[in-house]
Amino acid sequence: MASVVDRLGTFDGVHRRNLSKLLALAHLEGPLSRARLTAETGLNRSTVAALATELVDLGLVEERAPDPTKRVGRPSPVVAVHPRVQAIAVNPEVDAVTVAAVGLNARIVVRERIEVDHLVTPDETADLVAAAIARWRRAELADVRLIGAGLAVPGQVRHADGLVRWAPHLEWTDAPVRALVEAATGLPTHVANDATLGARAEHLFGAGRGVDDLVYLNGGASGIGGGLVVEGRLVGGARGYAGEFGQNRPGISREGDRRAPDGVLEDEVSRARLLEVVGRASADEPTLAGLLEASDDPAVADELARQQRILATALGNAINVLNPSLIVLGGFLATLAEWNPEALEAAVAAQALPVASEGLDLRVAELGENRLLIGAAELAFAELLADPLVG
């Protein structure tokens, strides 16, 4: 009897892994023909057809008619993730709480930036998320299957249980925001550092797609965080706190560039300082980028150049330590990079070891202001993607 149970268990495990392969391919690659799925998985056509049918029955994918323009060989149905399968993504910040519904295809379905004039508490965050979902349930999400919620928090989040150990700019310490959102929404909830999730999103869907060794730096209202992908794997560190580039102290060689005595990187390279120089108290990412680009004020150009010089030192240090093939900059750091890319690249090259920087590429985040939300949704989707039968 034990041998029969073992064989059944083995068969069930293989079956679940094959379902996972198909769903993950549709998730990452977009709509794929059955023929393409057969080629990508190495499974035979009848197995792929059966697996696709099962995923349809589970409500996770839909099959569409084959592309009529492709007339070579037998037409093959196209498998795509079901648009009704979505997750809630949340990014609490010092000036706003952004909430979105994200499809299994990494598309933003609905998004709301809720501006605040005070530091939100974990309880307020949970209430804002629950209220947004309730509004959307009457309209955009009326016929949607919500898998769960993911939070991208600008702070140090313990990997084991999602406890926010320290989010200094939000003034959260040991904040149980995961449990609070779960209780308020009834959705399984997961929490991670915002920049780590930005790295995850850009690696899977954006500028870092297909790159195995990259450094991602995120510039947000709360400062600068980072994420690392090494040999294709996201690096979290022993407890999940890796990537705090904003807390490093880069050398500042030019006299007059320092603004914060004994300050760390995020004290010097700062979104708040950019807002100040354009005369705004707050703004979302596209608005700030537009204001900086349109300005002809010498003070704006001076501040952009100052911050870019200091950022270049931090990037040179990262290159020397980690030897990535790609650096991706998101948020206001992308704005800094795009202001004068040639100057930034030259300054980085001057401070990085020539051998370590050979072949290095420097890019801005492709997913723009959605990168953290897409990364947060990946948290919510992770269990389903690993085992489609759990849902």
C-alpha positions in Angstrom: 0.0 0.0 0.0 2.8 2.4 0.9 4.3 2.1 -2.6 1.0 2.9 -4.2 0.6 6.0 -2.0 4.2 7.0 -2.9 3.5 6.7 -6.6 0.3 8.7 -6.3 2.1 11.3 -4.4 4.8 11.5 -7.0 2.3 11.7 -9.8 0.3 14.4 -8.0 3.5 16.4 -7.4 4.5 16.2 -11.1 1.0 17.2 -12.2 1.0 20.2 -9.9 4.5 21.3 -11.2 3.3 21.0 -14.8 0.2 23.1 -14.1 2.6 25.6 -12.5 4.8 25.6 -15.5 2.0 26.5 -17.9 0.5 29.1 -15.6 3.8 30.7 -15.0 4.6 30.9 -18.7 1.3 32.6 -19.4 1.9 34.9 -16.5 5.4 36.0 -17.6 5.2 35.7 -21.4 1.6 36.7 -22.1 -0.7 34.8 -24.4 1.0 31.7 -25.9 -0.2 29.1 -28.3 -0.5 25.5 -27.2 2.3 24.8 -29.7 4.6 27.3 -28.0 3.7 25.9 -24.6 4.6 22.4 -25.8 7.9 23.7 -27.1 8.7 25.7 -23.9 7.8 22.9 -21.4 9.0 19.9 -23.3 5.7 18.1 -22.6 3.7 16.4 -25.3 0.8 18.1 -27.1 -1.9 16.0 -25.4 -0.5 16.7 -21.9 -0.4 20.4 -22.6 -3.9 20.3 -24.0 -5.1 18.5 -20.8 -3.3 20.9 -18.5 -4.6 24.0 -20.4 -8.1 22.6 -20.1 -7.7 22.1 -16.4 -6.4 25.6 -15.9 -9.5 26.9 -17.8 -11.7 24.9 -15.5 -9.9 26.4 -12.5 -10.7 29.9 -13.9 -7.0 30.8 -14.1 -6.6 31.0 -17.9 -8.8 31.3 -20.9 -8.3 29.8 -24.4 -8.7 32.0 -27.4 -9.0 31.3 -31.1 -5.7 31.0 -32.9 -4.2 33.9 -34.7 -5.7 33.8 -38.2 -2.6 35.5 -39.7 -0.5 32.5 -38.8 -1.4 30.0 -41.5 1.6 27.6 -41.3 0.6 24.2 -39.9 -2.4 23.3 -37.8 -3.9 26.4 -35.9 -3.1 26.2 -32.2 -5.4 27.7 -29.6 -3.9 30.5 -27.6 -3.7 30.3 -23.8 -3.8 33.6 -21.8 -4.2 34.3 -18.1 -7.8 35.1 -17.1 -8.5 38.8 -16.8 -10.7 38.2 -13.7 -7.8 36.9 -11.7 -6.3 39.9 -9.8 -4.5 41.0 -6.7 -4.5 44.2 -4.6 -1.2 46.0 -4.4 -0.5 48.7 -1.9 2.4 51.2 -1.4 2.1 53.4 1.7 4.4 56.4 1.6 4.9 59.6 3.6 2.8 61.7 1.2 0.3 59.2 -0.1 -1.0 55.7 0.0 -1.3 54.1 -3.5 -3.7 51.2 -4.0 -4.2 49.2 -7.2 -5.8 46.1 -8.6 -3.2 44.2 -10.7 -4.1 41.4 -13.1 -2.2 38.1 -13.4 -0.8 39.5 -16.6 0.9 42.3 -14.6 -1.5 45.0 -15.9 -2.8 47.7 -13.7 -6.6 47.4 -13.8 -7.5 50.3 -11.4 -5.2 52.6 -9.4 -5.8 55.3 -6.8 -3.2 57.6 -5.2 -4.7 58.8 -1.8 -2.8 61.8 -0.8 -2.3 62.4 3.0 -1.2 65.4 5.0 0.2 63.3 7.9 2.1 60.1 8.4 -0.4 57.2 8.1 -0.5 54.6 10.7 -0.6 50.9 10.0 -4.3 50.9 11.1 -5.1 53.8 8.8 -3.4 52.0 5.9 -5.5 49.0 6.4 -8.7 51.1 6.5 -7.8 52.9 3.3 -7.1 49.7 1.5 -10.4 48.2 2.7 -12.3 51.3 1.7 -10.8 51.3 -1.8 -11.6 47.7 -2.4 -15.2 48.3 -1.2 -15.6 51.1 -3.7 -14.1 49.1 -6.6 -16.2 46.1 -5.8 -19.2 48.2 -6.9 -17.6 49.1 -10.2 -14.3 48.0 -11.7 -13.9 44.8 -9.6 -17.6 43.8 -9.6 -16.8 40.4 -11.2 -13.2 39.8 -10.2 -11.5 37.0 -8.3 -9.1 38.6 -5.8 -6.3 36.2 -4.9 -4.8 38.3 -2.1 -3.0 41.6 -1.3 0.7 42.6 -1.4 2.2 45.6 0.4 5.4 47.4 -0.8 6.6 49.2 2.4 9.5 51.7 2.5 11.3 50.0 5.4 12.9 46.8 6.7 10.4 44.0 6.6 11.1 40.6 8.3 10.9 37.9 5.6 9.6 35.2 8.0 6.3 36.9 8.8 6.1 40.2 7.1 6.5 42.3 10.3 7.7 45.8 9.4 10.6 46.1 11.9 11.5 49.6 11.0 10.1 52.1 8.5 11.8 55.3 9.8 10.1 57.8 7.5 6.7 56.4 8.2 7.7 56.1 11.9 6.6 52.5 12.0 8.4 50.1 14.4 7.4 46.4 14.6 4.2 47.3 12.8 1.8 44.3 12.2 0.4 45.8 9.0 0.1 42.4 7.3 -2.3 41.2 10.0 -4.2 44.5 10.0 -4.8 44.5 6.2 -5.7 40.9 6.3 -8.3 41.5 9.0 -9.7 44.6 7.3 -10.0 43.0 3.8 -10.3 39.3 4.4 -7.6 38.7 1.8 -4.4 36.7 2.4 -1.8 39.5 2.7 2.0 39.6 2.2 4.5 42.4 2.9 8.0 43.2 1.7 10.4 46.1 1.2 9.3 48.3 -1.6 12.6 48.5 -3.4 13.0 44.7 -3.3 9.6 44.4 -4.9 10.6 47.0 -7.5 13.7 44.9 -8.3 11.5 41.8 -8.6 9.1 43.5 -11.0 11.8 45.0 -13.2 13.6 41.7 -13.3 10.4 39.8 -14.4 8.7 42.3 -16.6 10.8 45.4 -17.1 14.3 46.7 -17.8 15.9 43.7 -16.1 14.0 41.0 -17.9 16.4 38.2 -18.8 19.3 39.6 -16.8 20.8 37.4 -14.1 22.9 39.9 -12.2 21.5 43.3 -11.6 21.3 46.1 -9.0 18.1 48.0 -8.7 17.9 51.4 -6.8 14.5 52.9 -6.0 14.1 56.6 -5.2 10.8 57.4 -3.4 9.3 59.8 -1.0 10.8 57.9 1.9 14.3 57.8 0.5 16.4 55.3 -1.4 16.2 51.5 -1.2 17.6 48.8 -3.4 17.2 45.2 -4.6 19.7 42.7 -5.8 19.4 39.9 -8.3 22.4 37.5 -8.3 22.6 34.6 -10.7 18.9 35.0 -11.5 17.8 35.0 -7.8 16.5 37.8 -5.7 18.7 38.3 -2.7 17.0 39.1 0.6 19.8 38.5 3.1 19.6 36.5 6.3 16.3 38.1 7.5 15.1 40.0 4.4 16.9 43.3 5.0 19.4 43.4 2.1 19.6 46.3 -0.3 19.6 49.3 2.0 21.8 51.4 -0.3 20.2 54.6 1.0 21.8 54.1 4.4 25.3 54.0 2.9 27.6 57.0 3.3 29.2 57.7 -0.1 32.3 59.8 -0.4 31.5 63.4 -1.4 34.7 64.9 -2.9 33.5 68.2 -4.3 33.6 71.0 -1.8 30.1 72.5 -1.3 28.2 69.4 -2.4 27.4 68.2 1.1 24.0 69.3 2.5 23.6 67.0 5.5 26.6 66.7 7.9 27.4 63.0 8.4 24.4 62.3 6.2 23.7 59.0 4.4 23.0 58.7 0.6 19.3 59.4 0.9 19.9 62.6 2.9 21.9 63.9 0.0 20.2 62.4 -3.1 16.7 63.3 -2.1 13.2 63.6 -3.7 12.3 66.2 -1.1 15.3 68.4 -2.1 14.1 68.2 -5.8 10.6 69.1 -4.8 11.9 72.1 -2.8 13.9 73.4 -5.7 10.8 73.5 -7.9 8.7 75.0 -5.2 6.4 72.1 -4.5 5.4 70.3 -1.3 4.5 67.1 -3.0 3.9 65.6 -6.4 3.6 62.2 -8.0 6.5 60.8 -10.0 5.4 62.0 -13.5 4.5 65.4 -12.2 7.9 65.9 -10.5 9.8 64.7 -13.6 7.8 67.1 -15.8 8.5 70.1 -13.5 12.2 69.4 -13.5 12.4 68.9 -17.2 10.5 72.1 -18.0 12.5 74.3 -15.6 15.1 76.7 -16.9 16.1 77.8 -13.3 19.8 77.5 -12.8 19.2 76.4 -9.2 17.3 73.3 -10.5 20.1 72.4 -12.9 22.6 72.8 -10.1 20.7 70.6 -7.7 20.2 67.9 -10.4 23.9 67.9 -11.2 24.9 67.8 -7.5 22.6 64.8 -6.8 23.8 63.1 -9.9 27.5 63.4 -8.8 26.8 61.8 -5.5 24.6 59.1 -7.0 27.4 58.2 -9.3 29.7 57.6 -6.4 27.2 55.2 -4.8 26.7 53.4 -8.1 30.5 53.1 -8.5 30.7 51.5 -5.1 27.9 49.0 -5.9 29.7 48.0 -9.1 33.0 47.4 -7.4 31.3 45.2 -4.7 28.7 43.3 -6.8 30.0 43.3 -10.4 26.5 43.5 -11.9 25.8 43.5 -15.6 23.0 46.0 -15.2 21.9 48.8 -12.9 18.3 49.9 -13.0 17.1 53.2 -11.5 13.5 53.8 -10.6 11.5 56.7 -9.2 13.2 60.1 -8.9 16.5 58.3 -9.5 15.3 57.6 -13.1 14.6 61.3 -13.4 18.2 62.1 -12.3 19.6 59.6 -14.8 17.5 60.9 -17.7 18.4 64.5 -17.0 22.0 64.1 -18.3 22.7 60.4 -18.9 26.1 61.0 -20.5 27.3 62.9 -17.4 26.1 60.2 -15.1 27.6 57.4 -17.1 31.0 59.2 -17.3 30.9 59.9 -13.5 30.1 56.2 -12.7 32.8 55.0 -15.1 35.4 57.3 -13.4 34.7 55.7 -10.0 34.2 52.1 -10.9 37.0 49.6 -11.4 37.4 49.2 -15.2 37.3 45.4 -15.1 34.2 45.3 -12.8 32.3 47.7 -15.1 33.1 46.0 -18.4 29.9 45.5 -20.3 27.8 47.3 -17.7 24.5 48.7 -18.8 22.7 51.5 -16.9 18.9 51.8 -17.5 15.9 53.5 -16.1 13.0 51.4 -14.8 10.6 50.4 -17.7 7.6 50.0 -15.5 7.6 53.6 -14.3 5.4 54.4 -11.3 3.7 51.0 -11.5 6.9 49.0 -10.7 6.3 48.8 -6.9 2.6 47.8 -7.4 3.4 45.1 -9.9 6.1 43.8 -7.5 3.6 43.8 -4.6 1.1 41.9 -6.7 3.7 39.3 -7.3 3.8 38.6 -3.6 0.1 37.9 -3.6 0.3 35.7 -6.7 3.4 33.7 -5.6 1.6 30.8 -3.9 -1.0 30.4 -6.7 1.8 30.4 -9.4 3.7 27.8 -7.4 0.7 25.5 -7.1 -2.4 26.4 -9.1 -4.5 23.9 -7.2 -4.2 25.8 -3.9 -6.6 28.4 -5.1 
